């Protein structure tokens, strides 16, 4: 993350990971360093920053709202999505004003900050290129995660500042591509923000500072959960699509090559917090998972539950659960157990306690005093762009992405999986399709059902 956050660049396992993964990705074809690109520079604080949105679903629309709500002149200049109906719905909502949601406050009409005529509304799998090339300064990348490395690479080559949603990839090949592009972005002083917003939530920052100051003593174990009911997304009808690839992209959440499974798509937040506490990443994982209630072929090939035991280099264990089964215990939290005290962290509150004795509790922010961390992460990014501050969250977010992928490899295979083997794997889930005639990397059988991982049988490396 940034230098203001407790993760340091000196952590041994983190440094080794970046070096190894960066070497594996060294074959990426980058333009020569002396090539000049159009970017927004310091000293131009009165210039309007032109923004392109790539991926116009709910989270992409939220990211655009937050970008347009930052200080200084900013304009939504271009939009791109695989599907025109989603693009138009997003545009209409921002022009009219949007209701409050988990990731945003209620918004007024943003029409005065939107300049997206029909000729700058791009549709299709290759629409991202046209949006990036339309004369913008900042690119918001929120299309399905399986396409994220492809989109990020192109944005960096074009010299654009970037905000991208998590996870950053769905396989190790994609993580290596992200790291190579992040390295290039640093060379060019491009700013990169990532949607792991807990790093911009004051209660988490306060808790982390206390952990750094020794409030817990020595960390002996961690636990984290994203246990909820069914996902917010519902399957899109096959009859309303014209090809297998379109069907899968419409239903991207339910296919591992596009979402990474929900252990990557959502549980990454909790895994990221544990890495933040440890200032490192796990070196191995073993676990179990499967499909208990979400078994129909309309749910693609992802699991509905995962339970993973991660091990860090010093032997510390992190116990992880994510589940999407109605009627079960729910929790979206992180916990760090130390020799002196325990930290319980969540979006609602963070606290440190020893037995029944509460040692610290985060402040309760109400009304105008509270600013959602989804907004703060954009405020920080756009401030860095305008003032030309060093800012690149991609490397640490890639580590957390790979942590989630490591967990999925363990649950899909039923084997213990080592970090070094996982990050070096040449097994690729994704494709860089830019035309609907392409075949998806995952094909259904004659009944329309998709191959499901079988622990003890499926090979993942």
C-alpha positions as CSV (number, residue, x, y, z in Angstrom):
1,X,0.0,0.0,0.0
2,X,1.2,3.6,0.4
3,X,4.0,4.6,2.8
4,X,1.4,6.0,5.2
5,X,0.1,2.5,5.9
6,X,1.7,-0.1,8.2
7,X,2.7,-2.6,5.5
8,X,6.4,-2.0,4.8
9,X,8.4,-2.6,1.7
10,X,11.1,-4.3,3.7
11,X,9.2,-7.5,4.6
12,X,11.3,-10.4,3.4
13,X,8.6,-12.7,2.0
14,X,6.9,-9.7,0.2
15,X,10.2,-8.7,-1.4
16,X,11.0,-12.2,-2.5
17,X,7.5,-12.6,-3.9
18,X,7.7,-9.5,-6.0
19,X,11.2,-10.4,-7.2
20,X,10.2,-13.9,-8.2
21,X,6.9,-13.0,-9.8
22,X,8.4,-10.0,-11.6
23,X,11.0,-12.2,-13.1
24,X,8.4,-14.7,-14.3
25,X,6.5,-11.8,-15.9
26,X,9.5,-10.3,-17.5
27,X,8.4,-11.4,-21.0
28,X,5.6,-8.8,-21.1
29,X,6.0,-6.6,-24.1
30,X,6.3,-3.0,-22.9
31,X,6.9,0.1,-24.9
32,X,10.4,1.5,-24.6
33,X,10.9,3.8,-21.5
34,X,11.7,6.8,-23.6
35,X,8.2,6.8,-25.2
36,X,6.2,9.8,-24.1
37,X,2.7,9.5,-22.9
38,X,0.0,12.1,-22.1
39,X,-0.6,12.1,-18.3
40,X,-1.8,14.5,-15.7
41,X,1.1,16.1,-13.9
42,X,1.8,18.1,-10.8
43,X,1.4,21.8,-11.2
44,X,-1.8,21.5,-13.2
45,X,-4.2,21.5,-10.3
46,X,-6.7,23.6,-12.3
47,X,-6.8,21.1,-15.2
48,X,-9.8,18.9,-15.5
49,X,-9.0,15.2,-15.1
50,X,-10.9,13.2,-17.7
51,X,-12.0,9.8,-16.5
52,X,-12.9,6.6,-18.4
53,X,-15.1,3.9,-16.7
54,X,-14.5,0.3,-17.9
55,X,-17.1,-2.0,-16.5
56,X,-20.4,-0.3,-15.7
57,X,-22.0,-2.7,-13.2
58,X,-22.9,-1.7,-9.6
59,X,-19.3,-1.4,-8.3
60,X,-18.0,0.3,-11.4
61,X,-20.8,2.8,-11.2
62,X,-20.0,3.4,-7.5
63,X,-16.3,3.9,-8.4
64,X,-17.3,6.5,-11.0
65,X,-19.5,8.3,-8.5
66,X,-16.6,8.5,-6.1
67,X,-14.1,9.7,-8.7
68,X,-16.5,12.4,-9.7
69,X,-17.0,13.4,-6.1
70,X,-13.3,14.2,-5.5
71,X,-11.9,17.7,-5.1
72,X,-11.0,19.6,-8.2
73,X,-12.4,19.6,-11.7
74,X,-13.1,16.1,-13.0
75,X,-15.2,14.8,-15.9
76,X,-16.5,11.4,-16.8
77,X,-15.3,11.4,-20.4
78,X,-15.8,7.9,-21.7
79,X,-17.6,4.6,-20.7
80,X,-17.0,1.1,-21.8
81,X,-18.8,-2.2,-21.1
82,X,-19.2,-5.5,-22.7
83,X,-23.0,-4.8,-22.8
84,X,-24.7,-1.7,-23.9
85,X,-27.7,-2.1,-21.6
86,X,-25.5,-2.0,-18.5
87,X,-23.6,1.0,-19.8
88,X,-26.8,3.0,-20.4
89,X,-28.3,2.0,-17.0
90,X,-25.1,3.2,-15.3
91,X,-25.1,6.5,-17.2
92,X,-28.8,7.2,-16.5
93,X,-28.3,6.5,-12.8
94,X,-25.4,8.9,-12.4
95,X,-27.2,11.6,-14.3
96,X,-30.3,11.2,-12.2
97,X,-28.7,10.6,-8.8
98,X,-28.4,7.3,-7.0
99,X,-29.7,5.9,-3.7
100,X,-27.5,5.0,-0.8
101,X,-25.8,1.7,-1.0
102,X,-23.2,-0.3,1.0
103,X,-20.4,1.4,-1.0
104,X,-21.7,4.9,-1.4
105,X,-23.8,7.7,0.2
106,X,-26.9,8.9,-1.6
107,X,-25.8,11.0,-4.5
108,X,-27.3,14.0,-6.3
109,X,-27.3,14.2,-10.1
110,X,-23.7,14.2,-11.4
111,X,-24.8,15.5,-14.9
112,X,-22.6,18.6,-14.5
113,X,-19.5,16.3,-14.3
114,X,-20.5,13.9,-17.1
115,X,-19.7,14.4,-20.8
116,X,-20.2,11.1,-22.4
117,X,-21.9,11.6,-25.8
118,X,-22.8,8.4,-27.8
119,X,-19.5,8.5,-29.7
120,X,-17.7,7.9,-26.4
121,X,-19.9,5.1,-25.2
122,X,-18.0,2.0,-26.2
123,X,-19.5,-1.5,-26.2
124,X,-17.9,-5.0,-26.6
125,X,-15.0,-7.0,-25.3
126,X,-12.6,-4.6,-26.9
127,X,-14.4,-1.5,-25.7
128,X,-11.8,-0.9,-23.0
129,X,-9.1,0.0,-25.7
130,X,-11.3,2.6,-27.3
131,X,-12.2,4.2,-23.9
132,X,-8.6,4.3,-22.8
133,X,-7.5,5.8,-26.2
134,X,-10.3,8.5,-26.1
135,X,-8.1,11.2,-24.5
136,X,-8.5,10.4,-20.8
137,X,-6.2,10.9,-17.8
138,X,-7.6,8.3,-15.3
139,X,-9.0,4.9,-16.0
140,X,-11.4,3.1,-13.6
141,X,-11.2,-0.7,-14.2
142,X,-14.2,-2.6,-12.9
143,X,-15.0,-5.2,-15.5
144,X,-14.9,-8.9,-14.5
145,X,-11.6,-9.7,-12.7
146,X,-10.5,-12.3,-15.3
147,X,-10.0,-9.4,-17.7
148,X,-8.3,-7.1,-15.2
149,X,-4.6,-7.9,-16.1
150,X,-5.4,-7.3,-19.8
151,X,-7.1,-3.9,-19.0
152,X,-4.4,-2.8,-16.6
153,X,-1.6,-3.6,-19.0
154,X,-3.2,-1.6,-21.7
155,X,-3.9,1.4,-19.5
156,X,-0.3,1.5,-18.2
157,X,1.1,1.2,-21.8
158,X,-1.1,4.2,-22.7
159,X,0.3,6.2,-19.7
160,X,-2.9,6.4,-17.7
161,X,-3.4,6.6,-14.0
162,X,-5.6,3.8,-12.7
163,X,-8.1,2.8,-10.1
164,X,-9.0,-0.9,-10.3
165,X,-11.3,-3.1,-8.3
166,X,-10.2,-6.2,-6.5
167,X,-9.3,-9.0,-7.0
168,X,-6.6,-8.1,-9.6
169,X,-6.6,-11.5,-11.3
170,X,-8.0,-15.0,-11.1
171,X,-4.8,-17.1,-11.7
172,X,-1.1,-16.8,-11.1
173,X,-0.4,-15.9,-14.7
174,X,-2.6,-12.9,-14.2
175,X,-1.0,-11.9,-10.9
176,X,2.4,-11.9,-12.7
177,X,1.1,-9.7,-15.4
178,X,-0.3,-7.3,-12.8
179,X,3.1,-7.1,-11.1
180,X,4.9,-6.4,-14.3
181,X,2.5,-3.6,-15.2
182,X,2.7,-2.2,-11.7
183,X,6.5,-2.0,-12.0
184,X,6.1,-0.2,-15.2
185,X,3.6,2.2,-13.7
186,X,6.1,3.1,-11.0
187,X,8.7,3.9,-13.5
188,X,6.4,6.3,-15.2
189,X,5.1,7.8,-12.0
190,X,1.6,6.7,-12.8
191,X,-0.7,6.5,-9.8
192,X,-2.6,3.2,-9.1
193,X,-5.3,2.7,-6.5
194,X,-7.0,-0.6,-5.7
195,X,-10.5,-1.2,-4.2
196,X,-9.3,-2.8,-0.9
197,X,-10.9,0.1,1.0
198,X,-10.2,-1.1,4.5
199,X,-6.8,0.5,4.1
200,X,-8.6,3.9,3.9
201,X,-11.0,3.2,6.8
202,X,-10.1,5.1,9.9
203,X,-11.1,2.4,12.4
204,X,-8.8,-0.1,10.6
205,X,-6.0,2.3,10.5
206,X,-6.3,3.1,14.2
207,X,-6.4,-0.6,15.0
208,X,-3.4,-1.4,12.9
209,X,-1.4,1.4,14.6
210,X,-2.2,-0.1,18.0
211,X,-1.2,-3.6,16.8
212,X,2.1,-2.1,15.5
213,X,2.6,-0.5,18.9
214,X,2.4,-3.9,20.5
215,X,-1.1,-3.9,22.0
216,X,-1.6,-7.6,21.2
217,X,1.9,-8.8,22.0
218,X,3.2,-11.5,19.7
219,X,0.7,-12.6,17.1
220,X,0.0,-16.4,17.6
221,X,-3.0,-16.9,15.3
222,X,-5.5,-15.2,13.0
223,X,-9.0,-15.9,11.9
224,X,-11.1,-14.3,9.2
225,X,-14.6,-14.9,7.7
226,X,-16.8,-13.9,4.9
227,X,-19.8,-16.1,5.8
228,X,-23.1,-14.8,4.4
229,X,-26.2,-16.0,2.6
230,X,-26.7,-16.2,-1.2
231,X,-24.6,-13.7,-3.3
232,X,-26.3,-10.5,-4.4
233,X,-26.0,-11.7,-8.0
234,X,-28.5,-14.0,-9.7
235,X,-27.9,-16.0,-12.9
236,X,-28.7,-14.3,-16.2
237,X,-30.9,-16.4,-18.5
238,X,-29.1,-18.3,-21.2
239,X,-31.9,-17.6,-23.7
240,X,-31.1,-13.9,-23.6
241,X,-27.5,-14.5,-24.8
242,X,-26.2,-15.3,-28.3
243,X,-23.1,-17.3,-27.5
244,X,-21.4,-19.4,-24.8
245,X,-18.8,-16.7,-24.1
246,X,-21.5,-14.0,-23.8
247,X,-23.5,-16.2,-21.4
248,X,-20.4,-16.7,-19.2
249,X,-19.4,-13.0,-19.2
250,X,-23.0,-12.1,-18.3
251,X,-22.8,-14.6,-15.4
252,X,-19.2,-13.8,-14.6
253,X,-19.5,-14.2,-10.9
254,X,-20.3,-17.9,-11.2
255,X,-17.2,-18.9,-13.3
256,X,-13.8,-19.2,-11.7
257,X,-11.9,-17.9,-14.7
258,X,-13.9,-14.6,-14.5
259,X,-14.4,-14.1,-10.8
260,X,-11.8,-16.3,-9.2
261,X,-14.6,-17.9,-7.1
262,X,-16.1,-16.0,-4.2
263,X,-12.9,-16.7,-2.1
264,X,-11.2,-14.2,-4.5
265,X,-14.1,-11.9,-5.3
266,X,-15.2,-11.1,-1.7
267,X,-13.1,-13.0,0.9
268,X,-10.0,-11.3,-0.4
269,X,-10.9,-8.3,1.8
270,X,-10.5,-10.4,5.0
271,X,-7.4,-12.3,3.7
272,X,-5.9,-8.9,2.8
273,X,-6.4,-7.6,6.4
274,X,-4.6,-10.7,7.8
275,X,-1.7,-10.1,5.4
276,X,-1.7,-6.4,6.5
277,X,-1.4,-7.5,10.2
278,X,1.4,-10.0,9.4
279,X,3.1,-7.6,6.9
280,X,3.6,-10.7,4.8
281,X,1.8,-13.5,2.9
282,X,1.3,-17.2,3.7
283,X,3.8,-19.8,2.4
284,X,1.3,-22.7,2.1
285,X,-2.4,-23.5,2.4
286,X,-4.6,-26.6,2.8
287,X,-8.3,-26.8,3.1
288,X,-11.7,-28.0,1.9
289,X,-14.7,-26.8,0.1
290,X,-17.5,-27.7,-2.3
291,X,-21.0,-27.1,-3.6
292,X,-23.6,-27.9,-1.0
293,X,-26.7,-25.9,-2.0
294,X,-25.7,-24.0,-5.1
295,X,-25.5,-27.1,-7.3
296,X,-27.4,-26.2,-10.5
297,X,-25.6,-25.7,-13.8
298,X,-26.8,-22.1,-13.8
299,X,-24.3,-21.5,-11.0
300,X,-21.3,-22.2,-13.3
301,X,-18.4,-24.0,-11.7
302,X,-17.7,-22.1,-8.4
303,X,-18.0,-23.5,-4.9
304,X,-20.4,-22.2,-2.3
305,X,-18.1,-22.8,0.7
306,X,-14.3,-22.8,1.4
307,X,-12.4,-23.4,4.6
308,X,-8.6,-22.9,4.5
309,X,-5.7,-23.1,6.9
310,X,-2.9,-20.8,5.8
311,X,0.6,-20.9,7.2
312,X,3.0,-18.0,7.3
313,X,6.8,-18.3,7.1
314,X,7.1,-18.0,10.9
315,X,4.6,-20.8,11.5
316,X,1.6,-18.5,12.4
317,X,-1.7,-20.0,11.3
318,X,-4.5,-18.1,9.7
319,X,-7.9,-19.9,9.7
320,X,-10.2,-18.7,6.9
321,X,-13.8,-19.4,6.1
322,X,-16.1,-18.1,3.3
323,X,-19.6,-19.5,2.8
324,X,-22.7,-18.6,0.8
325,X,-25.4,-20.8,2.3
326,X,-28.7,-19.5,3.7
327,X,-29.6,-20.1,7.3
328,X,-26.0,-20.4,8.6
329,X,-24.0,-18.3,11.0
330,X,-22.9,-15.1,9.4
331,X,-19.8,-13.1,10.0
332,X,-17.6,-10.7,7.9
333,X,-14.8,-10.1,10.3
334,X,-11.1,-10.5,11.0
335,X,-9.4,-11.5,14.3
336,X,-5.8,-11.5,15.5
337,X,-4.9,-13.4,18.7
338,X,-1.8,-12.2,20.5
339,X,0.0,-13.2,23.7
340,X,-1.4,-10.1,25.4
341,X,-4.8,-9.4,23.8
342,X,-7.1,-10.1,20.9
343,X,-8.2,-7.7,18.0
344,X,-11.7,-8.1,16.6
345,X,-12.1,-6.1,13.4
346,X,-15.1,-5.4,11.2
347,X,-16.7,-2.7,9.1
348,X,-19.0,-1.7,12.0
349,X,-16.3,-1.5,14.7
350,X,-12.8,-2.5,15.6
351,X,-11.8,-3.3,19.2
352,X,-9.0,-4.8,21.3
353,X,-9.7,-6.8,24.4
354,X,-8.2,-9.2,26.9
355,X,-10.8,-11.6,28.2
356,X,-13.8,-9.6,29.3
357,X,-11.7,-6.4,29.6
358,X,-12.0,-4.0,26.7
359,X,-8.7,-2.2,26.0
360,X,-9.8,0.0,23.0
361,X,-12.7,0.5,20.7
362,X,-12.9,2.5,17.5
363,X,-14.9,5.7,17.4
364,X,-18.4,5.6,16.1
365,X,-18.7,8.0,13.1
366,X,-22.1,9.5,12.5
367,X,-23.7,11.9,10.1
368,X,-21.5,14.3,8.3
369,X,-18.5,13.3,10.3
370,X,-18.4,9.9,8.5
371,X,-16.9,9.5,5.0
372,X,-17.1,6.1,3.5
373,X,-13.7,4.5,2.8
374,X,-14.9,3.9,-0.7
375,X,-14.8,7.7,-1.2
376,X,-11.6,8.2,0.8
377,X,-9.7,5.8,-1.5
378,X,-10.6,7.9,-4.5
379,X,-9.8,11.1,-2.6
380,X,-6.3,9.8,-1.8
381,X,-5.7,8.6,-5.4
382,X,-6.9,11.8,-7.1
383,X,-4.9,13.9,-4.6
384,X,-1.8,11.9,-5.5
385,X,-2.5,12.5,-9.2
386,X,-2.9,16.2,-8.8
387,X,0.1,16.7,-6.6
388,X,2.3,14.0,-8.3
389,X,2.8,12.0,-5.0
390,X,4.1,8.5,-5.2
391,X,1.1,6.2,-5.0
392,X,0.8,2.6,-6.1
393,X,-1.3,0.0,-4.3
394,X,-1.0,-2.7,-7.0
395,X,1.8,-4.8,-5.6
396,X,0.3,-5.4,-2.2
397,X,-3.1,-6.0,-3.7
398,X,-1.5,-8.5,-6.0
399,X,-0.1,-10.3,-2.9
400,X,-3.6,-10.5,-1.4
401,X,-5.1,-11.6,-4.7
402,X,-2.5,-14.4,-4.9
403,X,-3.3,-15.4,-1.2
404,X,-7.0,-15.9,-2.2
405,X,-6.0,-17.9,-5.3
406,X,-3.7,-20.0,-3.1
407,X,-6.7,-20.8,-0.9
408,X,-8.8,-21.7,-3.9
409,X,-6.1,-24.0,-5.3
410,X,-6.1,-25.8,-1.9
411,X,-9.8,-26.3,-1.7
412,X,-10.2,-27.3,-5.3
413,X,-7.5,-29.9,-5.1
414,X,-7.7,-31.1,-1.5
415,X,-3.9,-30.9,-1.3
416,X,-1.5,-28.7,0.6
417,X,-0.3,-26.1,-1.9
418,X,3.0,-24.2,-1.5
419,X,3.1,-20.5,-2.4
420,X,6.2,-20.8,-4.5
421,X,4.7,-23.6,-6.6
422,X,1.4,-21.7,-7.0
423,X,2.9,-18.3,-8.1
424,X,5.2,-20.1,-10.6
425,X,2.3,-22.2,-12.1
426,X,1.8,-21.9,-15.9
427,X,-1.7,-23.2,-15.6
428,X,-4.0,-20.5,-16.9
429,X,-7.7,-20.1,-16.4
430,X,-8.3,-17.0,-18.4
431,X,-8.4,-15.8,-21.9
432,X,-7.9,-12.3,-23.5
433,X,-11.0,-12.6,-25.7
434,X,-11.9,-9.4,-27.5
435,X,-14.6,-10.7,-29.8
436,X,-17.8,-12.7,-29.1
437,X,-16.8,-15.4,-31.6
438,X,-14.0,-16.6,-29.2
439,X,-14.5,-19.8,-27.3
440,X,-14.4,-19.5,-23.5
441,X,-11.7,-21.4,-21.6
442,X,-14.4,-23.4,-19.8
443,X,-16.9,-25.4,-21.9
444,X,-20.1,-27.1,-20.8
445,X,-20.9,-30.7,-21.5
446,X,-23.8,-31.9,-23.7
447,X,-26.3,-31.2,-20.8
448,X,-25.1,-27.6,-20.3
449,X,-23.3,-28.5,-17.0
450,X,-19.7,-27.3,-16.3
451,X,-16.8,-29.3,-14.9
452,X,-16.6,-28.9,-11.2
453,X,-13.4,-29.3,-9.2
454,X,-13.2,-32.6,-7.3
455,X,-10.9,-32.5,-4.2
456,X,-8.5,-35.4,-4.3
457,X,-8.8,-35.7,-8.1
458,X,-8.5,-32.2,-9.7
459,X,-5.0,-31.0,-10.5
460,X,-4.5,-27.3,-10.1
461,X,-0.9,-26.7,-10.8
